């Protein structure tokens, strides 16, 4: 049976960003008629999709 997806589970987190970064993100979100949250999620998803697996493994190993 076909089921319509209702979205995804979310978690609230508090982050600190430089003021100029927030200003730019808010401007971009407004220009594209999307929420700041949507824009930040898209930026994060894009960045993660571009992450080199070798770099990710190297960085993870350095943290331990």
mmJSON file of the N, C-alpha and C atoms, coordinates in Angstrom:
{"data_MODEL":{"atom_site":{
"group_PDB":["ATOM","ATOM","ATOM","ATOM","ATOM","ATOM","ATOM","ATOM","ATOM","ATOM","ATOM","ATOM","ATOM","ATOM","ATOM","ATOM","ATOM","ATOM","ATOM","ATOM","ATOM","ATOM","ATOM","ATOM","ATOM","ATOM","ATOM","ATOM","ATOM","ATOM","ATOM","ATOM","ATOM","ATOM","ATOM","ATOM","ATOM","ATOM","ATOM","ATOM","ATOM","ATOM","ATOM","ATOM","ATOM","ATOM","ATOM","ATOM","ATOM","ATOM","ATOM","ATOM","ATOM","ATOM","ATOM","ATOM","ATOM","ATOM","ATOM","ATOM","ATOM","ATOM","ATOM","ATOM","ATOM","ATOM","ATOM","ATOM","ATOM","ATOM","ATOM","ATOM","ATOM","ATOM","ATOM","ATOM","ATOM","ATOM","ATOM","ATOM","ATOM","ATOM","ATOM","ATOM","ATOM","ATOM","ATOM","ATOM","ATOM","ATOM","ATOM","ATOM","ATOM","ATOM","ATOM","ATOM","ATOM","ATOM","ATOM","ATOM","ATOM","ATOM","ATOM","ATOM","ATOM","ATOM","ATOM","ATOM","ATOM","ATOM","ATOM","ATOM","ATOM","ATOM","ATOM","ATOM","ATOM","ATOM","ATOM","ATOM","ATOM","ATOM","ATOM","ATOM","ATOM","ATOM","ATOM","ATOM","ATOM","ATOM","ATOM","ATOM","ATOM","ATOM","ATOM","ATOM","ATOM","ATOM","ATOM","ATOM","ATOM","ATOM","ATOM","ATOM","ATOM","ATOM","ATOM","ATOM","ATOM","ATOM","ATOM","ATOM","ATOM","ATOM","ATOM","ATOM","ATOM","ATOM","ATOM","ATOM","ATOM","ATOM","ATOM","ATOM","ATOM","ATOM","ATOM","ATOM","ATOM","ATOM","ATOM","ATOM","ATOM","ATOM","ATOM","ATOM","ATOM","ATOM","ATOM","ATOM","ATOM","ATOM","ATOM","ATOM","ATOM","ATOM","ATOM","ATOM","ATOM","ATOM","ATOM","ATOM"],
"id":[1,2,3,4,5,6,7,8,9,10,11,12,13,14,15,16,17,18,19,20,21,22,23,24,25,26,27,28,29,30,31,32,33,34,35,36,37,38,39,40,41,42,43,44,45,46,47,48,49,50,51,52,53,54,55,56,57,58,59,60,61,62,63,64,65,66,67,68,69,70,71,72,73,74,75,76,77,78,79,80,81,82,83,84,85,86,87,88,89,90,91,92,93,94,95,96,97,98,99,100,101,102,103,104,105,106,107,108,109,110,111,112,113,114,115,116,117,118,119,120,121,122,123,124,125,126,127,128,129,130,131,132,133,134,135,136,137,138,139,140,141,142,143,144,145,146,147,148,149,150,151,152,153,154,155,156,157,158,159,160,161,162,163,164,165,166,167,168,169,170,171,172,173,174,175,176,177,178,179,180,181,182,183,184,185,186,187,188,189,190,191,192],
"type_symbol":["N","C","C","N","C","C","N","C","C","N","C","C","N","C","C","N","C","C","N","C","C","N","C","C","N","C","C","N","C","C","N","C","C","N","C","C","N","C","C","N","C","C","N","C","C","N","C","C","N","C","C","N","C","C","N","C","C","N","C","C","N","C","C","N","C","C","N","C","C","N","C","C","N","C","C","N","C","C","N","C","C","N","C","C","N","C","C","N","C","C","N","C","C","N","C","C","N","C","C","N","C","C","N","C","C","N","C","C","N","C","C","N","C","C","N","C","C","N","C","C","N","C","C","N","C","C","N","C","C","N","C","C","N","C","C","N","C","C","N","C","C","N","C","C","N","C","C","N","C","C","N","C","C","N","C","C","N","C","C","N","C","C","N","C","C","N","C","C","N","C","C","N","C","C","N","C","C","N","C","C","N","C","C","N","C","C","N","C","C","N","C","C"],
"label_atom_id":["N","CA","C","N","CA","C","N","CA","C","N","CA","C","N","CA","C","N","CA","C","N","CA","C","N","CA","C","N","CA","C","N","CA","C","N","CA","C","N","CA","C","N","CA","C","N","CA","C","N","CA","C","N","CA","C","N","CA","C","N","CA","C","N","CA","C","N","CA","C","N","CA","C","N","CA","C","N","CA","C","N","CA","C","N","CA","C","N","CA","C","N","CA","C","N","CA","C","N","CA","C","N","CA","C","N","CA","C","N","CA","C","N","CA","C","N","CA","C","N","CA","C","N","CA","C","N","CA","C","N","CA","C","N","CA","C","N","CA","C","N","CA","C","N","CA","C","N","CA","C","N","CA","C","N","CA","C","N","CA","C","N","CA","C","N","CA","C","N","CA","C","N","CA","C","N","CA","C","N","CA","C","N","CA","C","N","CA","C","N","CA","C","N","CA","C","N","CA","C","N","CA","C","N","CA","C","N","CA","C","N","CA","C","N","CA","C","N","CA","C","N","CA","C"],
"label_alt_id":[null,null,null,null,null,null,null,null,null,null,null,null,null,null,null,null,null,null,null,null,null,null,null,null,null,null,null,null,null,null,null,null,null,null,null,null,null,null,null,null,null,null,null,null,null,null,null,null,null,null,null,null,null,null,null,null,null,null,null,null,null,null,null,null,null,null,null,null,null,null,null,null,null,null,null,null,null,null,null,null,null,null,null,null,null,null,null,null,null,null,null,null,null,null,null,null,null,null,null,null,null,null,null,null,null,null,null,null,null,null,null,null,null,null,null,null,null,null,null,null,null,null,null,null,null,null,null,null,null,null,null,null,null,null,null,null,null,null,null,null,null,null,null,null,null,null,null,null,null,null,null,null,null,null,null,null,null,null,null,null,null,null,null,null,null,null,null,null,null,null,null,null,null,null,null,null,null,null,null,null,null,null,null,null,null,null,null,null,null,null,null,null],
"label_comp_id":["UNK","UNK","UNK","UNK","UNK","UNK","UNK","UNK","UNK","UNK","UNK","UNK","UNK","UNK","UNK","UNK","UNK","UNK","UNK","UNK","UNK","UNK","UNK","UNK","UNK","UNK","UNK","UNK","UNK","UNK","UNK","UNK","UNK","UNK","UNK","UNK","UNK","UNK","UNK","UNK","UNK","UNK","UNK","UNK","UNK","UNK","UNK","UNK","UNK","UNK","UNK","UNK","UNK","UNK","UNK","UNK","UNK","UNK","UNK","UNK","UNK","UNK","UNK","UNK","UNK","UNK","UNK","UNK","UNK","UNK","UNK","UNK","UNK","UNK","UNK","UNK","UNK","UNK","UNK","UNK","UNK","UNK","UNK","UNK","UNK","UNK","UNK","UNK","UNK","UNK","UNK","UNK","UNK","UNK","UNK","UNK","UNK","UNK","UNK","UNK","UNK","UNK","UNK","UNK","UNK","UNK","UNK","UNK","UNK","UNK","UNK","UNK","UNK","UNK","UNK","UNK","UNK","UNK","UNK","UNK","UNK","UNK","UNK","UNK","UNK","UNK","UNK","UNK","UNK","UNK","UNK","UNK","UNK","UNK","UNK","UNK","UNK","UNK","UNK","UNK","UNK","UNK","UNK","UNK","UNK","UNK","UNK","UNK","UNK","UNK","UNK","UNK","UNK","UNK","UNK","UNK","UNK","UNK","UNK","UNK","UNK","UNK","UNK","UNK","UNK","UNK","UNK","UNK","UNK","UNK","UNK","UNK","UNK","UNK","UNK","UNK","UNK","UNK","UNK","UNK","UNK","UNK","UNK","UNK","UNK","UNK","UNK","UNK","UNK","UNK","UNK","UNK"],
"label_asym_id":["A","A","A","A","A","A","A","A","A","A","A","A","A","A","A","A","A","A","A","A","A","A","A","A","A","A","A","A","A","A","A","A","A","A","A","A","A","A","A","A","A","A","A","A","A","A","A","A","A","A","A","A","A","A","A","A","A","A","A","A","A","A","A","A","A","A","A","A","A","A","A","A","A","A","A","A","A","A","A","A","A","A","A","A","A","A","A","A","A","A","A","A","A","A","A","A","A","A","A","A","A","A","A","A","A","A","A","A","A","A","A","A","A","A","A","A","A","A","A","A","A","A","A","A","A","A","A","A","A","A","A","A","A","A","A","A","A","A","A","A","A","A","A","A","A","A","A","A","A","A","A","A","A","A","A","A","A","A","A","A","A","A","A","A","A","A","A","A","A","A","A","A","A","A","A","A","A","A","A","A","A","A","A","A","A","A","A","A","A","A","A","A"],
"label_entity_id":["1","1","1","1","1","1","1","1","1","1","1","1","1","1","1","1","1","1","1","1","1","1","1","1","1","1","1","1","1","1","1","1","1","1","1","1","1","1","1","1","1","1","1","1","1","1","1","1","1","1","1","1","1","1","1","1","1","1","1","1","1","1","1","1","1","1","1","1","1","1","1","1","1","1","1","1","1","1","1","1","1","1","1","1","1","1","1","1","1","1","1","1","1","1","1","1","1","1","1","1","1","1","1","1","1","1","1","1","1","1","1","1","1","1","1","1","1","1","1","1","1","1","1","1","1","1","1","1","1","1","1","1","1","1","1","1","1","1","1","1","1","1","1","1","1","1","1","1","1","1","1","1","1","1","1","1","1","1","1","1","1","1","1","1","1","1","1","1","1","1","1","1","1","1","1","1","1","1","1","1","1","1","1","1","1","1","1","1","1","1","1","1"],
"label_seq_id":[1,1,1,2,2,2,3,3,3,4,4,4,5,5,5,6,6,6,7,7,7,8,8,8,9,9,9,10,10,10,11,11,11,12,12,12,13,13,13,14,14,14,15,15,15,16,16,16,17,17,17,18,18,18,19,19,19,20,20,20,21,21,21,22,22,22,23,23,23,24,24,24,25,25,25,26,26,26,27,27,27,28,28,28,29,29,29,30,30,30,31,31,31,32,32,32,33,33,33,34,34,34,35,35,35,36,36,36,37,37,37,38,38,38,39,39,39,40,40,40,41,41,41,42,42,42,43,43,43,44,44,44,45,45,45,46,46,46,47,47,47,48,48,48,49,49,49,50,50,50,51,51,51,52,52,52,53,53,53,54,54,54,55,55,55,56,56,56,57,57,57,58,58,58,59,59,59,60,60,60,61,61,61,62,62,62,63,63,63,64,64,64],
"pdbx_PDB_ins_code":[null,null,null,null,null,null,null,null,null,null,null,null,null,null,null,null,null,null,null,null,null,null,null,null,null,null,null,null,null,null,null,null,null,null,null,null,null,null,null,null,null,null,null,null,null,null,null,null,null,null,null,null,null,null,null,null,null,null,null,null,null,null,null,null,null,null,null,null,null,null,null,null,null,null,null,null,null,null,null,null,null,null,null,null,null,null,null,null,null,null,null,null,null,null,null,null,null,null,null,null,null,null,null,null,null,null,null,null,null,null,null,null,null,null,null,null,null,null,null,null,null,null,null,null,null,null,null,null,null,null,null,null,null,null,null,null,null,null,null,null,null,null,null,null,null,null,null,null,null,null,null,null,null,null,null,null,null,null,null,null,null,null,null,null,null,null,null,null,null,null,null,null,null,null,null,null,null,null,null,null,null,null,null,null,null,null,null,null,null,null,null,null],
"Cartn_x":[0.838,0.0,0.886,0.513,1.253,0.999,2.088,1.979,2.695,2.068,2.669,3.591,4.829,5.808,5.4,5.487,5.109,6.319,7.453,8.654,9.636,10.377,11.394,11.449,12.025,12.169,13.23,12.974,13.931,14.37,15.496,16.059,16.434,16.094,16.473,17.871,18.709,20.068,20.306,21.098,21.482,22.9,23.104,24.449,24.749,26.019,26.445,27.153,26.743,27.316,27.76,28.783,29.185,28.029,27.914,26.817,26.754,27.911,27.902,27.418,27.691,27.206,25.689,25.16,23.707,23.039,23.612,23.046,22.988,24.061,24.1,23.071,23.007,22.054,20.612,20.309,18.957,18.611,19.578,19.357,19.082,19.901,19.716,18.378,18.013,16.739,15.58,15.638,14.589,14.492,15.644,15.67,15.096,15.222,14.756,13.437,12.832,11.527,11.47,12.522,12.549,12.937,12.698,13.051,14.557,15.033,16.446,16.804,15.925,16.153,16.301,15.43,15.52,16.85,17.266,18.524,19.711,19.742,20.849,20.884,19.713,19.67,20.193,19.824,20.308,21.816,22.342,23.786,24.522,23.987,24.618,24.569,23.404,23.284,24.233,24.344,25.263,26.702,27.076,28.451,28.764,27.836,28.049,28.15,27.381,27.43,28.75,29.415,30.69,31.898,31.645,32.721,33.46,34.758,35.602,35.676,35.271,35.291,36.662,37.727,39.072,39.334,38.939,39.111,38.285,37.07,36.19,36.809,37.322,37.949,39.168,39.995,41.189,40.831,39.838,39.426,38.827,38.062,37.444,38.523,39.534,40.609,41.414,41.577,42.333,41.594,40.265,39.482,39.555,39.926,39.945,41.265],
"Cartn_y":[-1.179,0.0,1.247,2.241,3.497,4.34,4.84,5.729,7.03,8.13,9.441,9.743,10.094,10.43,11.737,11.779,12.984,13.809,13.489,14.229,13.307,13.865,13.104,13.555,12.713,13.034,14.12,15.085,16.167,16.213,16.827,17.041,18.511,19.136,20.538,20.606,21.44,21.687,23.188,23.653,25.056,25.162,26.036,26.248,27.74,28.049,29.449,29.676,30.743,31.095,32.549,32.876,34.279,35.134,36.339,37.232,37.49,37.685,37.953,36.745,35.539,34.329,34.246,34.532,34.518,35.561,36.735,37.791,37.346,36.729,36.251,35.137,34.186,33.085,33.598,34.537,35.105,35.824,36.521,37.218,36.224,35.182,34.157,33.438,33.126,32.457,33.341,34.623,35.556,35.702,35.82,35.967,34.748,33.571,32.328,31.84,32.677,32.391,31.037,30.743,29.538,29.948,29.064,29.386,29.274,29.945,29.854,28.399,27.709,26.308,25.451,25.655,24.907,25.164,26.416,26.759,26.108,26.187,25.594,24.08,23.432,21.993,21.654,22.452,22.212,22.397,23.405,23.643,22.475,21.995,20.868,19.617,19.324,18.134,18.205,19.374,19.526,19.297,19.9,19.749,18.293,17.601,16.188,15.339,15.676,14.907,15.119,16.243,16.547,16.083,15.551,15.13,13.945,14.049,12.967,11.895,10.648,9.598,9.402,9.57,9.444,10.53,11.755,12.87,12.641,12.154,11.914,10.877,9.794,8.745,9.287,10.072,10.635,11.563,12.419,13.361,12.637,11.59,10.824,10.146,9.595,8.912,9.894,11.134,12.132,12.559,12.46,12.883,11.882,10.641,9.619,9.539],
"Cartn_z":[0.0,0.0,0.0,-0.758,-0.843,0.397,0.985,2.144,1.837,2.152,1.942,3.115,2.811,3.857,4.518,5.803,6.564,6.97,6.445,6.825,7.529,8.389,9.096,10.542,11.365,12.775,12.915,13.755,13.968,15.422,15.627,16.954,17.046,18.14,18.344,18.942,18.354,18.832,18.821,19.746,19.774,19.256,18.283,17.734,17.751,17.749,17.695,16.363,15.702,14.405,14.444,13.661,13.581,13.056,13.59,13.23,11.727,11.095,9.656,8.861,9.345,8.687,8.8,9.971,10.177,9.29,9.208,8.355,6.894,6.424,5.046,4.832,5.758,5.633,5.642,6.529,6.586,5.284,4.733,3.47,2.345,2.266,1.228,1.388,2.612,2.863,2.404,2.748,2.34,0.831,0.175,-1.286,-1.991,-1.352,-1.966,-1.373,-0.535,0.043,0.76,1.528,2.354,3.773,4.718,6.096,6.296,7.305,7.665,7.972,8.679,9.014,7.75,6.76,5.51,4.807,4.768,4.111,4.815,6.133,6.883,6.67,6.689,6.435,5.04,4.044,2.684,2.606,3.272,3.283,3.933,5.04,5.739,4.868,4.283,3.441,2.25,1.626,0.503,0.954,2.063,2.569,2.88,3.506,3.828,2.567,1.549,0.298,-0.438,-0.183,-0.834,-0.031,1.153,2.039,1.447,1.391,0.898,1.984,1.681,2.705,3.352,2.602,3.153,4.175,3.873,4.805,6.063,5.897,7.038,7.969,7.41,8.222,8.944,8.256,8.858,10.005,9.823,10.857,12.055,11.807,12.892,13.735,13.08,13.805,14.655,14.191,14.943,16.208,16.215,17.365,18.505,18.232,19.277,19.957],
"occupancy":[1.0,1.0,1.0,1.0,1.0,1.0,1.0,1.0,1.0,1.0,1.0,1.0,1.0,1.0,1.0,1.0,1.0,1.0,1.0,1.0,1.0,1.0,1.0,1.0,1.0,1.0,1.0,1.0,1.0,1.0,1.0,1.0,1.0,1.0,1.0,1.0,1.0,1.0,1.0,1.0,1.0,1.0,1.0,1.0,1.0,1.0,1.0,1.0,1.0,1.0,1.0,1.0,1.0,1.0,1.0,1.0,1.0,1.0,1.0,1.0,1.0,1.0,1.0,1.0,1.0,1.0,1.0,1.0,1.0,1.0,1.0,1.0,1.0,1.0,1.0,1.0,1.0,1.0,1.0,1.0,1.0,1.0,1.0,1.0,1.0,1.0,1.0,1.0,1.0,1.0,1.0,1.0,1.0,1.0,1.0,1.0,1.0,1.0,1.0,1.0,1.0,1.0,1.0,1.0,1.0,1.0,1.0,1.0,1.0,1.0,1.0,1.0,1.0,1.0,1.0,1.0,1.0,1.0,1.0,1.0,1.0,1.0,1.0,1.0,1.0,1.0,1.0,1.0,1.0,1.0,1.0,1.0,1.0,1.0,1.0,1.0,1.0,1.0,1.0,1.0,1.0,1.0,1.0,1.0,1.0,1.0,1.0,1.0,1.0,1.0,1.0,1.0,1.0,1.0,1.0,1.0,1.0,1.0,1.0,1.0,1.0,1.0,1.0,1.0,1.0,1.0,1.0,1.0,1.0,1.0,1.0,1.0,1.0,1.0,1.0,1.0,1.0,1.0,1.0,1.0,1.0,1.0,1.0,1.0,1.0,1.0,1.0,1.0,1.0,1.0,1.0,1.0],
"B_iso_or_equiv":[0.0,0.0,0.0,0.0,0.0,0.0,0.0,0.0,0.0,0.0,0.0,0.0,0.0,0.0,0.0,0.0,0.0,0.0,0.0,0.0,0.0,0.0,0.0,0.0,0.0,0.0,0.0,0.0,0.0,0.0,0.0,0.0,0.0,0.0,0.0,0.0,0.0,0.0,0.0,0.0,0.0,0.0,0.0,0.0,0.0,0.0,0.0,0.0,0.0,0.0,0.0,0.0,0.0,0.0,0.0,0.0,0.0,0.0,0.0,0.0,0.0,0.0,0.0,0.0,0.0,0.0,0.0,0.0,0.0,0.0,0.0,0.0,0.0,0.0,0.0,0.0,0.0,0.0,0.0,0.0,0.0,0.0,0.0,0.0,0.0,0.0,0.0,0.0,0.0,0.0,0.0,0.0,0.0,0.0,0.0,0.0,0.0,0.0,0.0,0.0,0.0,0.0,0.0,0.0,0.0,0.0,0.0,0.0,0.0,0.0,0.0,0.0,0.0,0.0,0.0,0.0,0.0,0.0,0.0,0.0,0.0,0.0,0.0,0.0,0.0,0.0,0.0,0.0,0.0,0.0,0.0,0.0,0.0,0.0,0.0,0.0,0.0,0.0,0.0,0.0,0.0,0.0,0.0,0.0,0.0,0.0,0.0,0.0,0.0,0.0,0.0,0.0,0.0,0.0,0.0,0.0,0.0,0.0,0.0,0.0,0.0,0.0,0.0,0.0,0.0,0.0,0.0,0.0,0.0,0.0,0.0,0.0,0.0,0.0,0.0,0.0,0.0,0.0,0.0,0.0,0.0,0.0,0.0,0.0,0.0,0.0,0.0,0.0,0.0,0.0,0.0,0.0],
"pdbx_formal_charge":[null,null,null,null,null,null,null,null,null,null,null,null,null,null,null,null,null,null,null,null,null,null,null,null,null,null,null,null,null,null,null,null,null,null,null,null,null,null,null,null,null,null,null,null,null,null,null,null,null,null,null,null,null,null,null,null,null,null,null,null,null,null,null,null,null,null,null,null,null,null,null,null,null,null,null,null,null,null,null,null,null,null,null,null,null,null,null,null,null,null,null,null,null,null,null,null,null,null,null,null,null,null,null,null,null,null,null,null,null,null,null,null,null,null,null,null,null,null,null,null,null,null,null,null,null,null,null,null,null,null,null,null,null,null,null,null,null,null,null,null,null,null,null,null,null,null,null,null,null,null,null,null,null,null,null,null,null,null,null,null,null,null,null,null,null,null,null,null,null,null,null,null,null,null,null,null,null,null,null,null,null,null,null,null,null,null,null,null,null,null,null,null],
"auth_seq_id":[1,1,1,2,2,2,3,3,3,4,4,4,5,5,5,6,6,6,7,7,7,8,8,8,9,9,9,10,10,10,11,11,11,12,12,12,13,13,13,14,14,14,15,15,15,16,16,16,17,17,17,18,18,18,19,19,19,20,20,20,21,21,21,22,22,22,23,23,23,24,24,24,25,25,25,26,26,26,27,27,27,28,28,28,29,29,29,30,30,30,31,31,31,32,32,32,33,33,33,34,34,34,35,35,35,36,36,36,37,37,37,38,38,38,39,39,39,40,40,40,41,41,41,42,42,42,43,43,43,44,44,44,45,45,45,46,46,46,47,47,47,48,48,48,49,49,49,50,50,50,51,51,51,52,52,52,53,53,53,54,54,54,55,55,55,56,56,56,57,57,57,58,58,58,59,59,59,60,60,60,61,61,61,62,62,62,63,63,63,64,64,64],
"auth_comp_id":["UNK","UNK","UNK","UNK","UNK","UNK","UNK","UNK","UNK","UNK","UNK","UNK","UNK","UNK","UNK","UNK","UNK","UNK","UNK","UNK","UNK","UNK","UNK","UNK","UNK","UNK","UNK","UNK","UNK","UNK","UNK","UNK","UNK","UNK","UNK","UNK","UNK","UNK","UNK","UNK","UNK","UNK","UNK","UNK","UNK","UNK","UNK","UNK","UNK","UNK","UNK","UNK","UNK","UNK","UNK","UNK","UNK","UNK","UNK","UNK","UNK","UNK","UNK","UNK","UNK","UNK","UNK","UNK","UNK","UNK","UNK","UNK","UNK","UNK","UNK","UNK","UNK","UNK","UNK","UNK","UNK","UNK","UNK","UNK","UNK","UNK","UNK","UNK","UNK","UNK","UNK","UNK","UNK","UNK","UNK","UNK","UNK","UNK","UNK","UNK","UNK","UNK","UNK","UNK","UNK","UNK","UNK","UNK","UNK","UNK","UNK","UNK","UNK","UNK","UNK","UNK","UNK","UNK","UNK","UNK","UNK","UNK","UNK","UNK","UNK","UNK","UNK","UNK","UNK","UNK","UNK","UNK","UNK","UNK","UNK","UNK","UNK","UNK","UNK","UNK","UNK","UNK","UNK","UNK","UNK","UNK","UNK","UNK","UNK","UNK","UNK","UNK","UNK","UNK","UNK","UNK","UNK","UNK","UNK","UNK","UNK","UNK","UNK","UNK","UNK","UNK","UNK","UNK","UNK","UNK","UNK","UNK","UNK","UNK","UNK","UNK","UNK","UNK","UNK","UNK","UNK","UNK","UNK","UNK","UNK","UNK","UNK","UNK","UNK","UNK","UNK","UNK"],
"auth_asym_id":["A","A","A","A","A","A","A","A","A","A","A","A","A","A","A","A","A","A","A","A","A","A","A","A","A","A","A","A","A","A","A","A","A","A","A","A","A","A","A","A","A","A","A","A","A","A","A","A","A","A","A","A","A","A","A","A","A","A","A","A","A","A","A","A","A","A","A","A","A","A","A","A","A","A","A","A","A","A","A","A","A","A","A","A","A","A","A","A","A","A","A","A","A","A","A","A","A","A","A","A","A","A","A","A","A","A","A","A","A","A","A","A","A","A","A","A","A","A","A","A","A","A","A","A","A","A","A","A","A","A","A","A","A","A","A","A","A","A","A","A","A","A","A","A","A","A","A","A","A","A","A","A","A","A","A","A","A","A","A","A","A","A","A","A","A","A","A","A","A","A","A","A","A","A","A","A","A","A","A","A","A","A","A","A","A","A","A","A","A","A","A","A"],
"auth_atom_id":["N","CA","C","N","CA","C","N","CA","C","N","CA","C","N","CA","C","N","CA","C","N","CA","C","N","CA","C","N","CA","C","N","CA","C","N","CA","C","N","CA","C","N","CA","C","N","CA","C","N","CA","C","N","CA","C","N","CA","C","N","CA","C","N","CA","C","N","CA","C","N","CA","C","N","CA","C","N","CA","C","N","CA","C","N","CA","C","N","CA","C","N","CA","C","N","CA","C","N","CA","C","N","CA","C","N","CA","C","N","CA","C","N","CA","C","N","CA","C","N","CA","C","N","CA","C","N","CA","C","N","CA","C","N","CA","C","N","CA","C","N","CA","C","N","CA","C","N","CA","C","N","CA","C","N","CA","C","N","CA","C","N","CA","C","N","CA","C","N","CA","C","N","CA","C","N","CA","C","N","CA","C","N","CA","C","N","CA","C","N","CA","C","N","CA","C","N","CA","C","N","CA","C","N","CA","C","N","CA","C","N","CA","C","N","CA","C","N","CA","C","N","CA","C"],
"pdbx_PDB_model_num":[1,1,1,1,1,1,1,1,1,1,1,1,1,1,1,1,1,1,1,1,1,1,1,1,1,1,1,1,1,1,1,1,1,1,1,1,1,1,1,1,1,1,1,1,1,1,1,1,1,1,1,1,1,1,1,1,1,1,1,1,1,1,1,1,1,1,1,1,1,1,1,1,1,1,1,1,1,1,1,1,1,1,1,1,1,1,1,1,1,1,1,1,1,1,1,1,1,1,1,1,1,1,1,1,1,1,1,1,1,1,1,1,1,1,1,1,1,1,1,1,1,1,1,1,1,1,1,1,1,1,1,1,1,1,1,1,1,1,1,1,1,1,1,1,1,1,1,1,1,1,1,1,1,1,1,1,1,1,1,1,1,1,1,1,1,1,1,1,1,1,1,1,1,1,1,1,1,1,1,1,1,1,1,1,1,1,1,1,1,1,1,1]
}}}
